[in-house]
């Protein structure tokens, strides 16, 4: 069974992922700002939060680039289905990442450009 401190770190690691969903409730750039704030506040306290914060930020920056490309492609019709797929993938992958981290399993997002190491 996890100690209280380990669970505390896992909760913060999970929040690094879940705060990215704030964009879906209308917070501008919430998918980047949320994880960035959690990571900056807690990265020195926990290796787990440091690693998962970087992972979340890399994915959120990558998915933002993919969304911009899909919006540009929507003028050619192909972007509309891409936007739908990206939206569903974003929500699903963030939830999977949060569950994995809460179960003490490190998570790496697929199709992620690594900006922050």
Secondary structure, DSSP 8 states (H G I E B T S, - for coil): ---HHHHHHHHHHHHHHHGGGGGGGT-TTHHHHHHHHHHHHHTTT-HHHHHHHHHHHHHHHHHHHHHHHHHHHGGGSHHHHHHHHHHHHHHHHHHHHHHHHHTT-----TT------
